[in-house]
Amino acid sequence: MQGYASDYDRTIVAVEFSMDDGEHWTRYPVEGATSERWVRWELEFTPEEAGSYFVQVRSVNDRGEASPTPAVLQFEAV
């Protein structure tokens, strides 16, 4: 999975992922970002079981504010 994140005039300092409907978030710091550039993120995940999975993704800016509405990605593992 991959995507892009931006926060208009704020610098993104981290991208967070959740696979339990936002109950817990795993944070990955972003280095070298500026408020003028989008941040490209990538997540590799190999499920232990076949099935349908949902991942929520959100960014965190330099004020510590997380995206109010995370992106939701769905994928099938076979």
N, CA, C and O atoms as CSV, one atom per row, in Angstrom:
chain,resi,resn,atom,element,x,y,z
A,1,MET,N,N,0.838,-1.171,0.000
A,1,MET,CA,C,0.000,0.000,0.000
A,1,MET,C,C,0.886,1.238,0.000
A,1,MET,O,O,1.966,1.258,0.590
A,2,GLN,N,N,0.408,2.243,-0.663
A,2,GLN,CA,C,1.153,3.491,-0.669
A,2,GLN,C,C,0.196,4.645,-0.928
A,2,GLN,O,O,-0.917,4.453,-1.418
A,3,GLY,N,N,0.646,5.833,-0.593
A,3,GLY,CA,C,-0.178,7.003,-0.802
A,3,GLY,C,C,0.596,8.267,-0.513
A,3,GLY,O,O,1.810,8.243,-0.313
A,4,TYR,N,N,-0.128,9.374,-0.495
A,4,TYR,CA,C,0.468,10.680,-0.237
A,4,TYR,C,C,-0.320,11.388,0.854
A,4,TYR,O,O,-1.522,11.170,1.006
A,5,ALA,N,N,0.361,12.231,1.604
A,5,ALA,CA,C,-0.285,13.002,2.662
A,5,ALA,C,C,0.179,14.447,2.569
A,5,ALA,O,O,1.325,14.728,2.218
A,6,SER,N,N,-0.734,15.360,2.890
A,6,SER,CA,C,-0.388,16.772,2.980
A,6,SER,C,C,-1.257,17.398,4.056
A,6,SER,O,O,-2.282,16.840,4.449
A,7,ASP,N,N,-0.841,18.552,4.523
A,7,ASP,CA,C,-1.612,19.262,5.545
A,7,ASP,C,C,-1.609,20.753,5.239
A,7,ASP,O,O,-1.428,21.588,6.125
A,8,TYR,N,N,-1.814,21.066,3.964
A,8,TYR,CA,C,-1.899,22.444,3.488
A,8,TYR,C,C,-0.679,23.246,3.904
A,8,TYR,O,O,0.380,23.068,3.303
A,9,ASP,N,N,-0.768,24.121,4.900
A,9,ASP,CA,C,0.368,24.981,5.237
A,9,ASP,C,C,1.167,24.491,6.444
A,9,ASP,O,O,1.972,25.242,6.993
A,10,ARG,N,N,0.958,23.252,6.862
A,10,ARG,CA,C,1.687,22.691,8.005
A,10,ARG,C,C,2.623,21.587,7.523
A,10,ARG,O,O,2.363,20.944,6.506
A,11,THR,N,N,3.706,21.370,8.252
A,11,THR,CA,C,4.657,20.312,7.935
A,11,THR,C,C,4.215,19.011,8.589
A,11,THR,O,O,3.879,18.990,9.773
A,12,ILE,N,N,4.213,17.935,7.825
A,12,ILE,CA,C,3.885,16.625,8.370
A,12,ILE,C,C,5.125,16.043,9.023
A,12,ILE,O,O,6.202,16.019,8.427
A,13,VAL,N,N,4.964,15.569,10.268
A,13,VAL,CA,C,6.090,15.001,11.006
A,13,VAL,C,C,5.962,13.493,11.188
A,13,VAL,O,O,6.923,12.828,11.575
A,14,ALA,N,N,4.753,12.940,10.902
A,14,ALA,CA,C,4.564,11.498,11.053
A,14,ALA,C,C,3.344,11.044,10.262
A,14,ALA,O,O,2.437,11.825,9.977
A,15,VAL,N,N,3.349,9.769,9.918
A,15,VAL,CA,C,2.182,9.109,9.341
A,15,VAL,C,C,1.845,7.965,10.276
A,15,VAL,O,O,2.735,7.242,10.724
A,16,GLU,N,N,0.546,7.794,10.577
A,16,GLU,CA,C,0.103,6.760,11.511
A,16,GLU,C,C,-0.838,5.788,10.810
A,16,GLU,O,O,-1.598,6.163,9.917
A,17,PHE,N,N,-0.767,4.520,11.241
A,17,PHE,CA,C,-1.586,3.456,10.673
A,17,PHE,C,C,-2.321,2.734,11.793
A,17,PHE,O,O,-1.778,2.533,12.879
A,18,SER,N,N,-3.580,2.341,11.513
A,18,SER,CA,C,-4.371,1.567,12.460
A,18,SER,C,C,-5.072,0.448,11.713
A,18,SER,O,O,-5.605,0.649,10.622
A,19,MET,N,N,-5.064,-0.738,12.317
A,19,MET,CA,C,-5.783,-1.878,11.728
A,19,MET,C,C,-6.884,-2.366,12.663
A,19,MET,O,O,-7.441,-3.444,12.458
A,20,ASP,N,N,-7.198,-1.577,13.688
A,20,ASP,CA,C,-8.253,-1.975,14.627
A,20,ASP,C,C,-9.285,-0.856,14.794
A,20,ASP,O,O,-9.737,-0.565,15.901
A,21,ASP,N,N,-9.640,-0.242,13.672
A,21,ASP,CA,C,-10.659,0.806,13.632
A,21,ASP,C,C,-10.309,2.024,14.479
A,21,ASP,O,O,-11.189,2.650,15.069
A,22,GLY,N,N,-9.021,2.357,14.538
A,22,GLY,CA,C,-8.572,3.553,15.237
A,22,GLY,C,C,-8.365,3.393,16.734
A,22,GLY,O,O,-8.106,4.374,17.431
A,23,GLU,N,N,-8.475,2.168,17.237
A,23,GLU,CA,C,-8.261,1.922,18.667
A,23,GLU,C,C,-6.788,2.168,19.039
A,23,GLU,O,O,-6.490,2.766,20.073
A,24,HIS,N,N,-5.877,1.697,18.178
A,24,HIS,CA,C,-4.438,1.868,18.388
A,24,HIS,C,C,-3.824,2.363,17.085
A,24,HIS,O,O,-4.258,1.981,15.998
A,25,TRP,N,N,-2.821,3.206,17.202
A,25,TRP,CA,C,-2.135,3.765,16.041
A,25,TRP,C,C,-0.641,3.484,16.143
A,25,TRP,O,O,-0.055,3.599,17.220
A,26,THR,N,N,-0.025,3.115,15.019
A,26,THR,CA,C,1.423,2.930,14.941
A,26,THR,C,C,1.976,4.113,14.167
A,26,THR,O,O,1.570,4.374,13.035
A,27,ARG,N,N,2.906,4.825,14.788
A,27,ARG,CA,C,3.449,6.057,14.212
A,27,ARG,C,C,4.803,5.808,13.554
A,27,ARG,O,O,5.671,5.125,14.098
A,28,TYR,N,N,4.949,6.387,12.363
A,28,TYR,CA,C,6.225,6.361,11.645
A,28,TYR,C,C,6.642,7.805,11.390
A,28,TYR,O,O,5.969,8.521,10.649
A,29,PRO,N,N,7.744,8.236,11.995
A,29,PRO,CA,C,8.208,9.615,11.798
A,29,PRO,C,C,8.582,9.889,10.339
A,29,PRO,O,O,9.014,8.992,9.614
A,30,VAL,N,N,8.408,11.127,9.932
A,30,VAL,CA,C,8.758,11.588,8.591
A,30,VAL,C,C,9.890,12.584,8.744
A,30,VAL,O,O,9.806,13.507,9.554
A,31,GLU,N,N,10.948,12.402,7.969
A,31,GLU,CA,C,12.082,13.322,8.023
A,31,GLU,C,C,12.183,14.107,6.722
A,31,GLU,O,O,11.875,13.586,5.650
A,32,GLY,N,N,12.605,15.331,6.818
A,32,GLY,CA,C,12.871,16.148,5.644
A,32,GLY,C,C,11.643,16.736,4.977
A,32,GLY,O,O,11.754,17.306,3.892
A,33,ALA,N,N,10.481,16.616,5.588
A,33,ALA,CA,C,9.264,17.173,4.994
A,33,ALA,C,C,9.216,18.685,5.212
A,33,ALA,O,O,9.810,19.213,6.152
A,34,THR,N,N,8.501,19.360,4.329
A,34,THR,CA,C,8.252,20.792,4.475
A,34,THR,C,C,6.767,21.030,4.258
A,34,THR,O,O,6.053,20.134,3.806
A,35,SER,N,N,6.307,22.207,4.571
A,35,SER,CA,C,4.886,22.515,4.397
A,35,SER,C,C,4.504,22.640,2.916
A,35,SER,O,O,3.319,22.623,2.584
A,36,GLU,N,N,5.490,22.765,2.032
A,36,GLU,CA,C,5.211,22.918,0.601
A,36,GLU,C,C,5.154,21.589,-0.142
A,36,GLU,O,O,4.746,21.558,-1.303
A,37,ARG,N,N,5.553,20.485,0.500
A,37,ARG,CA,C,5.635,19.208,-0.214
A,37,ARG,C,C,4.696,18.164,0.376
A,37,ARG,O,O,4.461,18.131,1.584
A,38,TRP,N,N,4.171,17.323,-0.485
A,38,TRP,CA,C,3.405,16.167,-0.034
A,38,TRP,C,C,4.381,15.116,0.475
A,38,TRP,O,O,5.529,15.060,0.034
A,39,VAL,N,N,3.928,14.300,1.386
A,39,VAL,CA,C,4.742,13.208,1.923
A,39,VAL,C,C,4.254,11.903,1.307
A,39,VAL,O,O,3.064,11.596,1.367
A,40,ARG,N,N,5.145,11.149,0.726
A,40,ARG,CA,C,4.801,9.836,0.181
A,40,ARG,C,C,5.040,8.799,1.271
A,40,ARG,O,O,6.103,8.767,1.891
A,41,TRP,N,N,4.037,7.950,1.494
A,41,TRP,CA,C,4.177,6.888,2.483
A,41,TRP,C,C,3.953,5.536,1.814
A,41,TRP,O,O,3.313,5.431,0.767
A,42,GLU,N,N,4.497,4.514,2.449
A,42,GLU,CA,C,4.350,3.155,1.949
A,42,GLU,C,C,4.287,2.212,3.141
A,42,GLU,O,O,5.038,2.364,4.105
A,43,LEU,N,N,3.386,1.240,3.070
A,43,LEU,CA,C,3.225,0.261,4.145
A,43,LEU,C,C,3.214,-1.129,3.540
A,43,LEU,O,O,2.432,-1.420,2.635
A,44,GLU,N,N,4.083,-1.980,4.044
A,44,GLU,CA,C,4.083,-3.390,3.641
A,44,GLU,C,C,3.527,-4.190,4.798
A,44,GLU,O,O,3.956,-4.046,5.943
A,45,PHE,N,N,2.550,-5.048,4.472
A,45,PHE,CA,C,1.890,-5.848,5.498
A,45,PHE,C,C,1.534,-7.196,4.900
A,45,PHE,O,O,0.904,-7.268,3.845
A,46,THR,N,N,1.938,-8.260,5.571
A,46,THR,CA,C,1.607,-9.613,5.142
A,46,THR,C,C,0.727,-10.249,6.209
A,46,THR,O,O,1.217,-10.614,7.278
A,47,PRO,N,N,-0.564,-10.386,5.930
A,47,PRO,CA,C,-1.475,-10.982,6.913
A,47,PRO,C,C,-1.150,-12.449,7.167
A,47,PRO,O,O,-0.651,-13.143,6.281
A,48,GLU,N,N,-1.429,-12.912,8.358
A,48,GLU,CA,C,-1.210,-14.314,8.698
A,48,GLU,C,C,-2.339,-15.196,8.186
A,48,GLU,O,O,-2.165,-16.405,8.033
A,49,GLU,N,N,-3.510,-14.589,7.917
A,49,GLU,CA,C,-4.668,-15.339,7.451
A,49,GLU,C,C,-5.288,-14.654,6.243
A,49,GLU,O,O,-5.187,-13.438,6.084
A,50,ALA,N,N,-5.935,-15.457,5.386
A,50,ALA,CA,C,-6.670,-14.911,4.250
A,50,ALA,C,C,-7.889,-14.156,4.766
A,50,ALA,O,O,-8.428,-14.476,5.826
A,51,GLY,N,N,-8.315,-13.155,4.010
A,51,GLY,CA,C,-9.511,-12.418,4.398
A,51,GLY,C,C,-9.462,-10.976,3.950
A,51,GLY,O,O,-8.545,-10.557,3.244
A,52,SER,N,N,-10.456,-10.230,4.365
A,52,SER,CA,C,-10.576,-8.817,4.038
A,52,SER,C,C,-10.011,-7.988,5.189
A,52,SER,O,O,-10.320,-8.247,6.352
A,53,TYR,N,N,-9.193,-7.003,4.872
A,53,TYR,CA,C,-8.552,-6.164,5.882
A,53,TYR,C,C,-8.798,-4.693,5.583
A,53,TYR,O,O,-8.917,-4.293,4.425
A,54,PHE,N,N,-8.871,-3.903,6.631
A,54,PHE,CA,C,-9.011,-2.457,6.529
A,54,PHE,C,C,-7.855,-1.803,7.268
A,54,PHE,O,O,-7.503,-2.209,8.376
A,55,VAL,N,N,-7.272,-0.796,6.651
A,55,VAL,CA,C,-6.193,-0.021,7.272
A,55,VAL,C,C,-6.607,1.440,7.249
A,55,VAL,O,O,-7.031,1.954,6.214
A,56,GLN,N,N,-6.487,2.107,8.386
A,56,GLN,CA,C,-6.712,3.549,8.443
A,56,GLN,C,C,-5.350,4.239,8.433
A,56,GLN,O,O,-4.400,3.773,9.062
A,57,VAL,N,N,-5.271,5.349,7.716
A,57,VAL,CA,C,-4.021,6.106,7.599
A,57,VAL,C,C,-4.323,7.568,7.895
A,57,VAL,O,O,-5.301,8.126,7.400
A,58,ARG,N,N,-3.467,8.180,8.712
A,58,ARG,CA,C,-3.612,9.609,8.977
A,58,ARG,C,C,-2.229,10.233,9.130
A,58,ARG,O,O,-1.253,9.547,9.432
A,59,SER,N,N,-2.163,11.534,8.919
A,59,SER,CA,C,-0.905,12.252,9.104
A,59,SER,C,C,-0.974,13.062,10.392
A,59,SER,O,O,-2.050,13.367,10.906
A,60,VAL,N,N,0.212,13.402,10.897
A,60,VAL,CA,C,0.340,14.239,12.091
A,60,VAL,C,C,1.230,15.413,11.716
A,60,VAL,O,O,2.319,15.228,11.172
A,61,ASN,N,N,0.762,16.632,12.012
A,61,ASN,CA,C,1.535,17.809,11.624
A,61,ASN,C,C,2.452,18.286,12.756
A,61,ASN,O,O,2.491,17.704,13.840
A,62,ASP,N,N,3.181,19.356,12.468
A,62,ASP,CA,C,4.167,19.873,13.424
A,62,ASP,C,C,3.545,20.489,14.672
A,62,ASP,O,O,4.272,20.870,15.590
A,63,ARG,N,N,2.236,20.596,14.731
A,63,ARG,CA,C,1.542,21.031,15.954
A,63,ARG,C,C,1.080,19.832,16.792
A,63,ARG,O,O,0.530,19.997,17.881
A,64,GLY,N,N,1.315,18.616,16.262
A,64,GLY,CA,C,0.865,17.411,16.947
A,64,GLY,C,C,-0.578,17.058,16.635
A,64,GLY,O,O,-1.162,16.192,17.286
A,65,GLU,N,N,-1.157,17.724,15.642
A,65,GLU,CA,C,-2.551,17.489,15.268
A,65,GLU,C,C,-2.625,16.372,14.229
A,65,GLU,O,O,-1.945,16.409,13.204
A,66,ALA,N,N,-3.471,15.375,14.519
A,66,ALA,CA,C,-3.680,14.275,13.582
A,66,ALA,C,C,-4.823,14.630,12.640
A,66,ALA,O,O,-5.710,15.407,12.992
A,67,SER,N,N,-4.796,14.063,11.458
A,67,SER,CA,C,-5.881,14.256,10.496
A,67,SER,C,C,-7.206,13.904,11.159
A,67,SER,O,O,-7.311,12.852,11.789
A,68,PRO,N,N,-8.215,14.751,11.033
A,68,PRO,CA,C,-9.486,14.472,11.693
A,68,PRO,C,C,-10.248,13.308,11.070
A,68,PRO,O,O,-11.019,12.636,11.755
A,69,THR,N,N,-10.040,13.062,9.776
A,69,THR,CA,C,-10.713,11.963,9.101
A,69,THR,C,C,-9.665,11.105,8.397
A,69,THR,O,O,-9.200,11.465,7.316
A,70,PRO,N,N,-9.289,9.978,8.995
A,70,PRO,CA,C,-8.283,9.125,8.362
A,70,PRO,C,C,-8.781,8.535,7.047
A,70,PRO,O,O,-9.979,8.319,6.866
A,71,ALA,N,N,-7.855,8.279,6.142
A,71,ALA,CA,C,-8.180,7.546,4.922
A,71,ALA,C,C,-8.345,6.080,5.304
A,71,ALA,O,O,-7.638,5.573,6.174
A,72,VAL,N,N,-9.285,5.405,4.646
A,72,VAL,CA,C,-9.527,3.987,4.913
A,72,VAL,C,C,-9.232,3.204,3.635
A,72,VAL,O,O,-9.801,3.475,2.578
A,73,LEU,N,N,-8.344,2.240,3.752
A,73,LEU,CA,C,-7.969,1.396,2.620
A,73,LEU,C,C,-8.399,-0.041,2.914
A,73,LEU,O,O,-8.240,-0.522,4.036
A,74,GLN,N,N,-8.932,-0.712,1.926
A,74,GLN,CA,C,-9.338,-2.105,2.093
A,74,GLN,C,C,-8.528,-2.957,1.126
A,74,GLN,O,O,-8.258,-2.541,0.000
A,75,PHE,N,N,-8.138,-4.159,1.571
A,75,PHE,CA,C,-7.467,-5.083,0.677
A,75,PHE,C,C,-7.834,-6.511,1.052
A,75,PHE,O,O,-8.250,-6.793,2.176
A,76,GLU,N,N,-7.671,-7.404,0.083
A,76,GLU,CA,C,-7.974,-8.821,0.269
A,76,GLU,C,C,-6.671,-9.610,0.299
A,76,GLU,O,O,-5.807,-9.436,-0.560
A,77,ALA,N,N,-6.543,-10.463,1.282
A,77,ALA,CA,C,-5.393,-11.366,1.357
A,77,ALA,C,C,-5.883,-12.761,1.008
A,77,ALA,O,O,-6.900,-13.220,1.528
A,78,VAL,N,N,-5.162,-13.422,0.135
A,78,VAL,CA,C,-5.570,-14.764,-0.293
A,78,VAL,C,C,-4.633,-15.831,0.218
A,78,VAL,O,O,-4.838,-17.014,-0.054
